[in-house]
Amino acid sequence: MENRQHLIEATQLALDSEWDASHKIVQEFSDHYANWIHAVLHKIEGDEWNSKYWYQRTNGQQYENYPDPEDELRIIKNQLES
């Protein structure tokens, strides 16, 4: 996946509370991980409806699966780095 490095960067930015910068990156992609990160960003923002919309565009992830968005971002980042 050629966008993997960009998505790792977006995940790290989100973990560093740089949500706007992270959001700008994930908007450029439309694969499973980009959509998942996008969903988490809207979860952090408190926009449940929009977050659930982006979860629907992932491969089976759901809003309720991860109560802590930071843990979820770490999981995403680990998967991208493996």
C-alpha positions as CSV (number, residue, x, y, z in Angstrom):
1,M,0.0,0.0,0.0
2,E,1.8,3.1,-1.2
3,N,-0.2,5.4,1.1
4,R,0.8,3.5,4.2
5,Q,3.5,6.1,5.3
6,H,1.0,8.9,4.9
7,L,-1.6,7.0,7.0
8,I,1.0,6.2,9.7
9,E,1.8,9.9,9.8
10,A,-1.9,10.8,10.0
11,T,-2.3,8.3,12.9
12,Q,0.6,9.8,14.8
13,L,-0.7,13.3,14.2
14,A,-4.0,12.3,15.7
15,L,-2.2,10.7,18.7
16,D,-0.4,14.1,19.1
17,S,-3.8,15.9,19.1
18,E,-3.1,17.4,15.6
19,W,-6.5,16.3,14.4
20,D,-6.9,18.9,11.6
21,A,-3.6,17.9,10.1
22,S,-4.5,14.2,10.4
23,H,-7.9,14.9,8.8
24,K,-6.3,16.6,5.8
25,I,-4.2,13.5,5.1
26,V,-6.9,10.9,5.4
27,Q,-9.3,12.9,3.2
28,E,-6.8,12.2,0.4
29,F,-7.3,8.4,0.6
30,S,-10.3,6.1,0.5
31,D,-9.0,2.7,1.6
32,H,-9.9,0.7,4.8
33,Y,-7.3,2.3,7.0
34,A,-8.0,5.9,5.8
35,N,-11.7,5.4,6.4
36,W,-11.0,3.9,9.8
37,I,-8.7,6.8,10.9
38,H,-11.3,9.2,9.5
39,A,-14.0,7.5,11.6
40,V,-11.9,7.8,14.8
41,L,-11.2,11.5,14.2
42,H,-14.9,12.2,14.1
43,K,-15.4,10.0,17.2
44,I,-12.8,12.2,19.0
45,E,-14.6,15.3,17.7
46,G,-17.9,14.0,19.2
47,D,-19.6,13.8,15.8
48,E,-21.1,10.3,16.3
49,W,-23.3,10.3,13.1
50,N,-20.3,11.2,10.9
51,S,-18.0,8.8,12.7
52,K,-20.5,5.9,12.2
53,Y,-20.7,6.9,8.5
54,W,-16.9,6.4,8.1
55,Y,-17.0,3.2,10.1
56,Q,-19.5,1.8,7.6
57,R,-16.9,2.5,4.9
58,T,-14.3,0.2,6.6
59,N,-14.0,-3.5,6.4
60,G,-16.1,-4.4,9.4
61,Q,-14.9,-2.0,12.1
62,Q,-17.7,-0.5,14.2
63,Y,-18.1,2.6,16.4
64,E,-18.7,0.5,19.5
65,N,-15.6,-1.8,19.1
66,Y,-13.2,0.6,20.8
67,P,-14.3,2.8,23.7
68,D,-10.9,4.6,23.8
69,P,-10.1,6.4,20.6
70,E,-6.4,6.7,21.5
71,D,-6.1,2.9,22.0
72,E,-7.9,2.5,18.7
73,L,-5.4,4.8,17.0
74,R,-2.5,2.8,18.4
75,I,-4.0,-0.4,17.1
76,I,-4.4,1.2,13.6
77,K,-0.8,2.5,13.7
78,N,0.5,-0.9,14.8
79,Q,-1.3,-2.6,12.0
80,L,0.0,-0.1,9.4
81,E,3.5,-0.6,10.7
82,S,3.5,-4.4,10.6
